[in-house]
Amino acid sequence: MTSPDLRHHGDVDAAPGLADFAVNVRVPHPPDWLRERLAAALDGLGRYPSHLAELRAREAVARRHGRSPDEVLLLNGAAEGFALLPKLAPRRAAIVHPGFTEPEVAFRDAGIPVDHVLLDGDFTLPRHVPSDADLIVIGNPTNPTSVLHEAARLKTLPGRLVVDEAFMDAVPGEPESLAGDPDVLVLRSLTKTWGLAGLRAGYLLGDPETLARLAHGRPHWPVGSLTLEAITACCEPEALAQSAEFAVEGQRHAAHALEQLQDLVVLAPNGPFLLIRAPRGARQALRDKGIAVRRCDTFPGLDDTYLRVAIRPPEEFAVFVDALRVVMEELA
């Protein structure tokens, strides 16, 4: 079994009653137009999810990324995609860290050897990857470092490449996305931007043969009707335009956050979260003041001086900044 620390996620840090800067979901609930779409689909819950609804969702994703529908595998959240990866039966998997830990959990639980490939000192791509690794997993932008890697550099990594783009729609213009590359397996999440963490909605992009291997053995009706409706709705042109606006707005919020915390931020953020470095004890001290942030000592390559902080609108982020300022004075 994998270490319980690898299974730790920000929702555990964000206990009820705390101001939540631990979870990277942009909004507390879906926007009104999406709620209306989901509400309208409730009357269909007495029927099993239809093949037509599943096809509509795959076609919407395919149009969004310039792919064909048979290059799309719909998921109950991107995390399900990681759970399917052991079906590819790599001899040895390389996981780039610090990064999202679910891929490592999936491979280790399946008995597949895993190598840690640590990012260089400034959390850029490593120069050396084990030569016997035939599958490599990396996030872009990487969680929790908020670093955006160049697509061309990613393509130079050896073996089959799996890129976790769960936060790519928070990057204005998505300049380094590989979602349109037929040679790369890409995971996408819709839960972060649209406030759908409780519904679970995501998809895989890849060649049809690989997706068929991953889908083999899944139960019938693997994705529910509400998730199918959410995927379809969030990939339509109006939603994509709004998502692009959110990305630009998020970068403005990130710039504001950077100004407030410039002495603590490790690198300028590209995702909707900051990696900061603070004195030991800062996380618990913040918690005692009603502020939840994501612990980072569960990410290989980081220790308990690192904290991941979700970027919120300035008026909300000011609550965190004020609390941190007091904590820093106390710990000094």
C-alpha positions in Angstrom: 0.0 0.0 0.0 1.1 3.6 -0.6 2.0 6.0 2.1 -1.1 7.7 3.5 0.7 11.0 3.0 0.6 10.5 -0.8 -3.2 10.3 -0.4 -3.5 13.6 1.3 -5.3 16.4 -0.6 -6.3 20.0 0.1 -9.9 19.2 1.0 -8.6 17.5 4.2 -6.8 20.8 5.2 -10.0 22.8 4.5 -12.0 21.8 7.5 -15.5 23.3 8.1 -15.3 26.8 9.7 -12.0 27.7 8.2 -11.4 30.3 5.4 -10.4 28.0 2.6 -7.2 28.8 0.8 -6.3 25.1 0.6 -8.5 23.9 -2.3 -7.9 25.1 -5.8 -11.5 25.3 -6.9 -12.1 28.8 -8.3 -15.7 29.3 -7.0 -17.8 27.8 -4.3 -20.5 26.6 -6.7 -21.2 26.5 -10.4 -22.3 29.7 -12.1 -26.0 30.3 -12.6 -26.1 29.2 -16.2 -24.4 25.9 -15.5 -26.7 25.3 -12.5 -29.7 25.8 -14.8 -28.3 23.3 -17.3 -27.7 20.8 -14.5 -31.2 21.4 -13.0 -32.8 20.9 -16.4 -31.1 17.5 -16.6 -32.5 16.3 -13.3 -35.8 15.1 -14.8 -33.7 12.6 -16.9 -32.2 10.9 -13.8 -34.8 8.2 -14.0 -33.2 6.9 -17.2 -29.7 5.5 -17.6 -27.2 7.7 -19.3 -27.7 7.5 -23.0 -25.2 6.7 -25.7 -26.4 9.9 -27.5 -25.6 12.1 -24.4 -22.2 10.5 -24.1 -21.5 11.1 -27.8 -22.6 14.7 -27.5 -20.2 15.2 -24.7 -17.3 13.6 -26.6 -18.1 15.7 -29.7 -18.1 18.9 -27.6 -14.7 18.0 -26.1 -13.3 17.0 -29.5 -14.4 20.4 -31.1 -12.9 22.2 -28.1 -9.5 20.7 -28.8 -9.5 20.0 -32.5 -9.6 16.2 -32.0 -12.0 13.5 -33.2 -14.6 12.0 -30.7 -12.8 8.7 -30.7 -9.8 10.5 -29.2 -11.8 11.5 -26.1 -12.5 9.4 -23.0 -14.9 10.9 -20.5 -14.1 10.6 -16.8 -15.6 11.1 -13.4 -12.9 13.7 -12.7 -9.3 13.7 -13.9 -8.4 11.6 -10.8 -10.2 8.6 -12.4 -7.9 9.0 -15.4 -4.9 8.4 -13.1 -6.5 5.3 -11.6 -6.8 3.9 -15.2 -3.2 4.4 -16.1 -1.9 1.1 -14.7 -3.8 -0.6 -17.5 -1.1 0.6 -19.9 1.2 -1.8 -18.0 4.5 0.2 -18.1 7.5 -1.7 -16.9 8.6 1.3 -14.9 6.8 4.7 -14.4 8.6 8.0 -13.8 6.6 10.6 -11.9 7.9 14.2 -12.0 7.9 15.7 -8.5 6.9 17.8 -6.7 3.6 17.1 -8.4 0.1 15.7 -8.0 0.5 12.4 -6.1 -2.5 10.4 -7.4 -0.5 8.9 -10.4 2.1 7.5 -8.0 -0.6 6.1 -5.8 -2.2 4.3 -8.7 1.0 2.8 -10.0 2.3 1.7 -6.6 -1.0 0.1 -5.7 -0.9 -1.8 -9.0 2.6 -3.1 -8.1 4.3 -1.0 -10.9 7.8 0.3 -10.0 7.9 4.0 -9.8 10.9 6.4 -10.0 10.8 9.9 -8.6 12.2 12.5 -11.1 12.7 15.7 -9.1 12.4 19.0 -10.9 15.5 21.1 -10.9 16.2 23.7 -8.2 13.9 26.3 -9.7 11.3 23.6 -10.4 12.0 23.5 -14.1 12.2 20.3 -16.1 14.9 17.8 -15.0 17.9 17.1 -17.3 17.9 13.4 -16.5 15.1 10.9 -16.6 15.7 7.1 -15.9 16.4 5.5 -19.2 14.4 2.4 -18.3 11.2 4.4 -17.6 8.7 3.8 -20.4 6.0 6.1 -19.1 6.4 9.6 -17.6 3.8 11.7 -15.8 4.1 15.4 -15.3 1.7 18.2 -14.5 1.5 21.4 -16.5 1.1 23.8 -14.9 2.5 21.7 -12.1 0.7 21.4 -8.8 1.8 22.7 -6.3 4.7 24.7 -7.8 2.5 26.7 -10.3 5.2 26.4 -12.9 4.3 26.2 -16.6 6.6 24.1 -18.7 7.4 24.6 -22.3 5.5 22.2 -24.5 8.5 21.7 -26.7 10.6 20.7 -23.7 8.0 18.3 -22.5 8.1 16.6 -25.9 11.8 15.8 -25.4 11.1 13.6 -22.4 11.6 9.9 -23.1 8.9 7.2 -23.2 5.1 7.6 -23.3 4.2 11.0 -22.0 1.2 11.7 -19.8 0.5 15.4 -19.1 -1.9 16.4 -16.3 -3.4 19.7 -17.6 -6.0 20.0 -14.8 -5.2 23.7 -14.4 -4.3 24.6 -18.0 -7.6 26.4 -18.5 -6.5 28.9 -15.9 -3.6 29.9 -18.1 -4.6 32.7 -20.5 -4.5 31.3 -24.1 -3.2 27.9 -22.9 0.1 28.5 -24.8 1.9 25.3 -23.7 -1.0 22.9 -23.9 -0.5 19.5 -25.6 -4.2 18.8 -25.7 -4.1 18.8 -29.5 -1.0 16.5 -29.8 -2.0 13.0 -31.0 1.2 11.5 -29.5 0.6 12.6 -25.9 -1.9 11.4 -23.4 -3.5 14.5 -21.7 -5.8 14.7 -18.7 -8.2 17.6 -18.3 -10.4 18.6 -15.4 -13.5 20.8 -15.4 -14.0 20.9 -11.7 -11.6 23.7 -10.8 -12.9 26.5 -13.0 -16.5 25.6 -12.8 -17.0 24.7 -9.2 -17.8 21.1 -9.9 -15.5 19.3 -7.4 -18.5 17.5 -5.9 -19.8 16.3 -9.3 -16.5 15.0 -10.8 -16.0 15.9 -14.4 -13.0 15.5 -16.7 -11.6 13.7 -19.7 -8.6 12.1 -21.3 -7.3 12.9 -24.8 -5.2 10.4 -26.7 -5.1 8.0 -29.6 -8.1 5.7 -29.9 -6.1 2.5 -29.3 -4.7 3.8 -26.0 -8.1 5.1 -24.8 -9.7 1.7 -25.6 -7.1 0.0 -23.4 -7.8 2.4 -20.6 -11.6 2.0 -21.0 -11.5 -1.8 -21.0 -13.2 -3.2 -18.0 -14.9 -0.1 -16.9 -18.5 -0.7 -15.7 -21.4 0.0 -18.0 -22.6 3.7 -17.9 -19.3 4.8 -16.3 -20.2 8.5 -16.4 -23.5 9.8 -15.0 -26.0 11.9 -16.8 -25.2 15.1 -14.8 -21.5 14.8 -15.5 -22.2 14.3 -19.3 -24.3 17.4 -19.3 -21.6 19.4 -17.4 -18.9 18.3 -19.8 -21.0 19.2 -22.8 -22.0 22.6 -21.4 -18.5 23.5 -20.3 -17.0 22.8 -23.7 -19.4 24.9 -25.7 -18.2 28.3 -27.2 -20.0 30.5 -24.6 -18.4 28.6 -21.7 -15.0 28.7 -23.4 -15.2 32.4 -23.8 -16.1 32.8 -20.1 -13.3 30.5 -19.1 -10.8 32.6 -21.1 -12.1 35.7 -19.2 -11.7 33.9 -15.9 -8.1 33.0 -16.8 -7.2 36.6 -17.5 -9.0 37.7 -14.3 -7.1 35.0 -12.4 -3.7 36.3 -13.6 -4.7 39.8 -12.4 -5.5 38.3 -9.0 -2.2 36.4 -9.1 -0.3 39.6 -9.8 -2.0 41.3 -6.8 -1.1 38.3 -4.6 2.5 38.3 -5.8 2.8 42.0 -4.7 1.4 41.2 -1.3 3.7 38.2 -0.7 6.8 38.9 -2.9 9.2 38.0 -0.2 7.6 34.5 0.3 6.5 33.4 -3.1 8.8 30.8 -4.5 8.1 31.5 -8.2 5.6 33.7 -10.1 2.5 31.6 -10.4 1.0 30.3 -13.7 -1.8 28.4 -12.1 -4.6 29.5 -9.7 -2.3 28.9 -6.7 0.9 30.1 -5.1 3.8 28.1 -3.7 5.2 30.1 -0.7 7.9 29.4 1.8 7.3 30.4 5.4 8.8 29.5 8.8 8.0 26.1 10.2 4.8 26.3 12.2 3.2 28.8 9.9 0.5 26.4 8.6 -0.7 25.5 12.1 -0.5 29.1 13.3 -2.7 30.1 10.3 -5.1 27.3 11.1 -5.4 28.6 14.7 -6.5 31.9 13.2 -9.1 30.3 11.0 -7.2 30.0 7.8 -6.6 26.8 5.9 -3.7 26.4 3.4 -2.4 23.2 1.8 0.4 21.5 3.5 3.2 20.6 1.0 5.4 18.1 2.9 3.2 15.4 1.3 4.7 16.3 -2.1 8.0 14.5 -2.7 10.7 17.0 -3.0 9.1 19.6 -0.6 9.2 19.9 3.2 7.0 21.6 5.8 8.3 25.1 5.1 6.4 25.1 1.8 2.7 26.0 1.7 0.3 26.0 -1.3 -2.2 28.9 -1.2 -5.2 29.2 -3.5 -5.4 32.6 -5.3 -8.7 34.3 -4.5 -10.1 37.7 -5.5 -8.2 40.6 -3.8 -10.8 41.2 -1.1 -10.8 37.6 -0.1 -7.0 37.2 -0.4 -6.6 40.2 2.0 -7.9 38.0 4.8 -5.1 35.5 4.2 -2.4 38.2 3.9 -3.5 39.9 7.1 -3.4 36.6 9.0 -0.1 35.6 7.5 1.4 39.0 8.5 0.5 38.4 12.1 1.8 34.9 12.0 5.1 36.0 10.6 5.5 38.5 13.4 4.6 35.9 16.0 7.0 33.3 14.6 9.8 35.9 14.3 
